[in-house]
Amino acid sequence: MPDAQPSVASAIRSALLTGDAQAKVMATRQIARDWRLGRLAFVFDCAMPDEPARPTWPELLPPNRMPKRGKGGSERGRIALWHALAHIEFVAIDLALDMAGRFGAEMGKRFVSDFLSVAADEAMHFALLDRKLRTLGSHYGALPAHAGLWEAAHETRHDVAARLGIVPMVLEARGLDVTPAMLERVTAQGDHNGARILQRILDDEIRHVAFGTKHFDELCRGRDEIPQETWRLLLKKHFGGRLKPPFNDSAREAAGLSRDYRAGIV
């Protein structure tokens, strides 16, 4: 008798518990490929860890202890920028894996497919940014990093609507807002390779936010809720209820996150 297929949940859990950055990237890409090729069973036979494994470095600090980046045009400032972005993308791998593994049984195969593809994208983004750091004579882990990025995932671990509403539709959507200004600065510095990386990330993140918005809308309508009203309630509960400009409305609209979501809160 042939061996049974490994479960998608066990594969995701294993990747989440992989601390080494490069090994996590490889494991994540392999899961996405195996899922796409039908090599993983749609079975959720194990729980996701409350905290993913992380590499020994970077040192994780609370926001108020993070060193200032320095001037954006200096070598130190450039390295600090790319390191901060690499850390965001590294944590985003875990966020997407956890989304698929924690809520996939409830949400279905299409949900798992969408967020495993997000995880593979985030792994690719991290690899590009780590390579960028190495061209600058640095590497991921060389500087301290923000410790708070996993907090939103931990706080929303019991509610898929809250997880969708906060992680893709607030945190990732914020990336849509701030990346164009970064892209402009990097281009003005003559860093065309860096600009290509940022443009690739921006293009992919529109799709990621769109996945979050799509599943959030479907979930709310299945519960006879108005998505915009539910999202505003979740924003108030988990994020203080306010968002600060600037807003990249064209990118947000492309991701299905129309202005009416923000009505009355900005």
C-alpha positions as CSV (number, residue, x, y, z in Angstrom):
1,M,0.0,0.0,0.0
2,P,1.4,3.4,-0.9
3,D,2.2,5.8,2.0
4,A,-0.5,8.3,2.7
5,Q,0.2,11.9,1.7
6,P,1.5,14.2,4.4
7,S,-1.0,16.7,5.6
8,V,-0.8,20.3,4.6
9,A,-1.1,21.3,8.3
10,S,2.0,19.2,9.3
11,A,4.0,20.7,6.4
12,I,3.1,24.2,7.4
13,R,3.7,23.6,11.1
14,S,7.2,22.2,10.3
15,A,8.0,25.4,8.2
16,L,6.8,27.7,11.0
17,L,9.1,25.8,13.5
18,T,12.1,26.2,11.2
19,G,14.2,29.0,12.6
20,D,17.0,29.4,10.1
21,A,16.0,32.1,7.5
22,Q,17.2,30.3,4.4
23,A,15.8,27.0,5.5
24,K,12.4,28.6,6.1
25,V,12.5,30.2,2.6
26,M,13.2,26.8,1.0
27,A,10.6,25.0,3.2
28,T,8.0,27.6,2.3
29,R,8.6,27.4,-1.4
30,Q,8.5,23.6,-1.2
31,I,5.1,23.6,0.6
32,A,3.6,25.9,-2.0
33,R,5.0,23.7,-4.8
34,D,3.8,20.5,-3.2
35,W,0.3,21.9,-2.5
36,R,0.0,23.1,-6.1
37,L,1.0,19.7,-7.4
38,G,-1.4,17.8,-5.2
39,R,1.2,16.2,-3.0
40,L,-0.2,17.4,0.3
41,A,-3.5,16.2,1.8
42,F,-6.2,18.8,2.8
43,V,-6.0,17.5,6.4
44,F,-5.5,19.6,9.6
45,D,-4.2,17.1,12.1
46,C,-2.0,19.3,14.2
47,A,-2.1,22.8,15.8
48,M,-0.1,25.8,14.7
49,P,2.5,27.0,17.2
50,D,1.6,30.2,19.1
51,E,5.0,31.6,18.1
52,P,7.1,30.6,15.0
53,A,10.7,29.7,15.3
54,R,13.1,32.5,14.5
55,P,16.8,32.8,13.8
56,T,19.2,33.8,16.6
57,W,19.7,37.1,14.8
58,P,18.5,39.8,14.4
59,E,18.0,40.9,18.0
60,L,14.3,41.8,18.3
61,L,13.6,45.1,20.1
62,P,10.4,46.9,21.1
63,P,9.6,49.9,18.8
64,N,10.9,52.5,21.4
65,R,14.3,50.9,21.5
66,M,14.9,50.6,17.8
67,P,17.9,52.7,16.7
68,K,17.2,55.5,14.2
69,R,18.0,54.6,10.6
70,G,20.1,57.6,9.8
71,K,19.9,59.6,6.6
72,G,18.4,57.7,3.7
73,G,21.2,58.6,1.3
74,S,24.0,57.4,3.5
75,E,25.3,53.9,3.3
76,R,24.3,53.2,6.9
77,G,20.8,54.5,6.1
78,R,20.4,52.4,3.0
79,I,21.5,49.3,4.8
80,A,19.0,50.0,7.6
81,L,16.2,50.5,5.2
82,W,16.8,47.2,3.3
83,H,17.3,45.4,6.6
84,A,14.0,46.7,7.9
85,L,12.2,45.6,4.7
86,A,13.9,42.2,4.8
87,H,12.6,41.7,8.4
88,I,9.0,42.7,7.4
89,E,9.1,40.2,4.6
90,F,10.6,37.5,6.8
91,V,7.8,37.8,9.3
92,A,5.3,38.0,6.5
93,I,6.3,34.4,5.5
94,D,5.2,33.2,8.9
95,L,2.0,35.4,8.8
96,A,0.9,33.8,5.5
97,L,1.8,30.3,6.6
98,D,0.0,30.7,9.8
99,M,-3.1,32.0,8.0
100,A,-3.3,28.9,5.8
101,G,-2.5,26.5,8.6
102,R,-4.6,28.0,11.3
103,F,-7.8,28.8,9.4
104,G,-7.6,26.5,6.3
105,A,-9.9,23.8,7.7
106,E,-12.6,26.4,8.3
107,M,-12.1,28.4,5.1
108,G,-11.4,25.7,2.5
109,K,-8.9,24.7,-0.2
110,R,-9.1,28.0,-2.2
111,F,-8.1,29.9,1.0
112,V,-5.2,27.6,1.5
113,S,-4.1,28.0,-2.1
114,D,-4.2,31.7,-1.9
115,F,-2.2,32.1,1.3
116,L,0.4,29.5,0.4
117,S,1.0,31.5,-2.8
118,V,1.3,34.6,-0.6
119,A,3.8,32.7,1.6
120,A,5.9,31.7,-1.4
121,D,5.9,35.4,-2.7
122,E,7.0,36.6,0.8
123,A,9.8,34.0,0.8
124,M,10.9,35.2,-2.7
125,H,10.8,38.9,-1.5
126,F,12.9,38.1,1.5
127,A,15.5,36.3,-0.6
128,L,15.7,39.3,-2.9
129,L,16.1,41.7,0.0
130,D,18.7,39.5,1.7
131,R,20.7,39.3,-1.6
132,K,20.4,43.1,-1.8
133,L,21.8,43.5,1.7
134,R,24.8,41.2,0.8
135,T,25.6,43.5,-2.2
136,L,25.9,46.3,0.3
137,G,28.3,44.3,2.5
138,S,25.6,43.4,5.1
139,H,23.1,40.6,5.7
140,Y,19.8,39.8,7.5
141,G,20.5,39.7,11.2
142,A,23.2,42.3,11.1
143,L,21.0,44.9,12.7
144,P,18.3,44.8,15.4
145,A,14.7,44.5,14.2
146,H,11.2,45.3,15.3
147,A,9.7,42.8,17.7
148,G,6.0,43.8,17.3
149,L,5.2,42.4,13.9
150,W,3.9,39.1,15.1
151,E,1.6,40.7,17.8
152,A,-1.3,41.3,15.4
153,A,-1.2,37.6,14.4
154,H,-1.1,36.4,18.0
155,E,-4.0,38.7,19.0
156,T,-6.2,37.5,16.2
157,R,-5.4,33.8,16.4
158,H,-8.9,32.8,17.4
159,D,-10.8,34.7,14.7
160,V,-10.3,34.5,11.0
161,A,-12.3,37.6,10.3
162,A,-10.1,39.6,12.7
163,R,-6.9,38.1,11.2
164,L,-8.0,38.9,7.6
165,G,-9.2,42.4,8.6
166,I,-6.0,43.4,10.4
167,V,-3.1,41.6,8.7
168,P,-3.8,41.9,4.9
169,M,-6.4,44.7,5.1
170,V,-4.4,47.0,7.6
171,L,-0.8,46.0,7.9
172,E,-0.2,44.8,4.3
173,A,-2.4,47.6,2.9
174,R,-0.1,50.1,4.8
175,G,2.7,48.7,2.6
176,L,0.7,49.8,-0.5
177,D,0.6,53.3,1.0
178,V,4.3,53.8,1.9
179,T,6.1,51.9,-0.8
180,P,5.6,54.5,-3.6
181,A,7.5,57.2,-1.7
182,M,10.3,54.7,-0.9
183,L,10.4,53.8,-4.6
184,E,10.8,57.4,-5.5
185,R,13.6,58.0,-3.1
186,V,15.5,54.8,-4.2
187,T,15.1,55.7,-7.9
188,A,16.3,59.3,-7.2
189,Q,19.5,57.7,-5.6
190,G,20.1,55.9,-8.9
191,D,19.5,52.5,-7.3
192,H,17.7,50.8,-10.2
193,N,18.1,47.3,-8.8
194,G,16.5,48.4,-5.5
195,A,13.7,50.1,-7.4
196,R,12.9,46.9,-9.3
197,I,12.7,45.0,-6.1
198,L,10.3,47.5,-4.5
199,Q,8.1,47.6,-7.6
200,R,7.9,43.8,-7.6
201,I,7.0,43.8,-3.9
202,L,4.3,46.5,-4.5
203,D,2.8,44.6,-7.4
204,D,2.6,41.4,-5.4
205,E,1.3,43.1,-2.3
206,I,-1.7,44.4,-4.2
207,R,-2.6,40.8,-5.0
208,H,-2.0,39.8,-1.3
209,V,-4.3,42.5,0.0
210,A,-6.9,41.5,-2.7
211,F,-6.8,37.9,-1.3
212,G,-7.5,39.2,2.2
213,T,-10.2,41.5,1.1
214,K,-11.9,38.8,-1.0
215,H,-12.0,36.2,1.7
216,F,-13.1,38.8,4.3
217,D,-15.9,40.0,2.1
218,E,-17.1,36.4,1.4
219,L,-16.9,35.5,5.1
220,C,-18.9,38.6,6.2
221,R,-21.6,38.1,3.5
222,G,-21.9,34.4,4.6
223,R,-22.6,35.7,8.1
224,D,-25.1,38.3,6.8
225,E,-22.8,41.1,7.9
226,I,-21.8,44.2,5.9
227,P,-18.0,43.9,5.3
228,Q,-17.2,47.6,5.7
229,E,-19.1,47.8,9.1
230,T,-17.5,44.6,10.4
231,W,-14.0,45.8,9.3
232,R,-14.5,49.1,11.1
233,L,-15.5,47.3,14.3
234,L,-12.4,45.0,14.1
235,L,-10.2,48.0,13.4
236,K,-11.5,49.7,16.6
237,K,-11.1,46.5,18.7
238,H,-7.6,45.5,17.5
239,F,-6.0,48.7,16.0
240,G,-7.3,51.7,17.9
241,G,-9.9,52.5,15.2
242,R,-7.9,55.0,13.3
243,L,-5.7,54.9,10.2
244,K,-3.2,57.7,9.2
245,P,-2.6,59.0,5.7
246,P,-1.1,58.9,3.1
247,F,-3.4,56.4,1.3
248,N,-2.5,54.9,-2.0
249,D,-6.1,54.8,-3.2
250,S,-5.3,53.4,-6.7
251,A,-3.5,50.4,-5.3
252,R,-6.1,50.0,-2.5
253,E,-8.9,50.1,-5.1
254,A,-7.0,47.5,-7.2
255,A,-7.0,45.3,-4.2
256,G,-10.7,45.7,-3.6
257,L,-10.1,47.9,-0.5
258,S,-12.3,50.8,-1.6
259,R,-12.6,54.2,0.2
260,D,-15.9,53.3,1.7
261,Y,-14.1,51.0,4.2
262,R,-12.5,54.1,5.7
263,A,-15.7,56.1,5.9
264,G,-15.8,58.0,9.2
265,I,-12.5,56.7,10.6
266,V,-9.9,59.0,9.0
